[in-house]
Amino acid sequence: MTMAPAAFIDNGYFALAMLAFANFGTQFASGAMWALPADLAPNEASVGRLAGIQNCALWAGSFISPMFVGFVVDAAGGNFTIPLIVGGLMGIVTIFAITVLVGKVAPIKLNDRFKVSE
């Protein structure tokens, strides 16, 4: 959420500090994110599969995000305001999704058709 205001700060050092704080928050939360596959897996054999799916989505975002930013900055004439605002809004949407949409974190229940052998 500190990304969006960084677009409107005239002081480069303060804007950089805000971006650094945004990066700190992202990295601070990554430990909990990487613990989710172990919390959600229906059994020990499925932890790696869930972590692989999570890692695939992570890298897809890491691939698409720089392209999106590059296209938007190019279209805006070199201005990073729009990508920074979008990044801040994504942070707000993420906070909403985690606090409101995600319920209790519990192992996934599998029916007999999708059982994984131990």
C-alpha positions in Angstrom: 0.0 0.0 0.0 3.0 2.3 0.3 3.6 1.9 -3.4 0.8 4.1 -4.6 1.7 7.2 -2.6 5.3 6.9 -3.8 4.1 8.0 -7.2 3.1 11.4 -5.9 6.2 12.1 -3.7 8.6 14.7 -5.1 11.4 13.7 -2.8 13.3 10.8 -4.4 14.7 9.6 -1.1 11.3 9.4 0.6 9.8 7.7 -2.5 12.6 5.2 -2.4 12.0 4.6 1.3 8.3 4.0 0.7 9.1 1.5 -2.1 11.7 -0.2 0.2 9.0 -0.5 3.0 6.6 -2.0 0.4 9.2 -4.6 -0.5 9.9 -5.3 3.2 6.1 -6.0 3.7 6.0 -8.3 0.7 9.1 -10.3 1.9 7.8 -10.4 5.5 4.6 -12.0 4.3 6.3 -14.6 2.1 7.1 -16.9 5.0 3.4 -17.3 5.7 2.7 -17.8 2.0 5.2 -20.6 1.7 3.7 -22.3 4.8 0.3 -22.6 3.2 0.9 -25.7 1.1 1.8 -27.6 4.3 -1.3 -26.3 6.0 -3.7 -27.0 3.1 -2.3 -30.4 1.9 -4.7 -33.3 2.7 -1.7 -35.5 3.3 2.1 -35.3 3.4 2.4 -36.7 -0.2 0.4 -33.6 -1.5 2.5 -30.8 0.0 5.0 -30.8 -3.0 2.1 -30.7 -5.5 0.5 -27.7 -3.8 3.8 -25.9 -3.5 4.4 -26.6 -7.2 1.0 -25.1 -8.2 1.7 -22.1 -5.9 5.2 -21.6 -7.4 3.8 -21.8 -11.0 1.3 -19.0 -10.2 4.1 -17.0 -8.5 6.3 -17.2 -11.5 3.5 -16.5 -14.0 3.0 -13.2 -12.1 6.7 -12.5 -12.0 6.8 -13.0 -15.8 3.6 -10.9 -16.6 4.2 -8.0 -14.2 7.3 -6.5 -15.7 5.8 -6.8 -19.2 2.6 -5.0 -18.0 4.6 -2.3 -16.3 6.8 -1.8 -19.4 3.8 -1.5 -21.7 2.0 0.9 -19.4 5.1 3.1 -18.8 5.8 3.2 -22.5 2.2 4.2 -23.3 2.3 6.8 -20.5 5.4 8.4 -21.9 7.8 7.2 -19.3 5.6 7.9 -16.3 5.5 5.2 -13.5 2.4 6.7 -11.8 -0.1 4.2 -13.2 1.9 1.1 -12.4 2.6 2.3 -8.9 -1.1 3.0 -8.3 -2.1 -0.4 -9.7 0.5 -2.0 -7.4 -1.0 -0.2 -4.4 -4.5 -1.2 -5.4 -3.4 -4.8 -5.7 -2.1 -4.6 -2.2 -5.5 -3.4 -0.9 -7.3 -6.1 -2.9 -5.0 -8.7 -1.4 -5.6 -7.6 2.1 -9.4 -7.7 1.5 -9.1 -11.2 -0.1 -7.1 -12.6 2.8 -9.1 -11.1 5.6 -12.6 -11.4 4.1 -12.7 -14.1 1.4 -10.2 -16.7 2.8 -11.9 -18.6 5.6 -10.3 -20.9 8.0 -7.1 -22.5 6.7 -7.6 -26.2 7.0 -6.5 -29.3 5.0 -8.3 -29.9 1.7 -10.8 -32.7 1.9 -10.5 -35.2 -0.9 -13.1 -37.7 -2.0 -12.2 -41.3 -2.8 -11.7 -40.5 -6.5 -8.8 -38.1 -5.8 -7.1 -39.9 -3.0 -3.3 -39.8 -3.2 -1.4 -42.8 -2.0 0.7 -42.2 1.1 
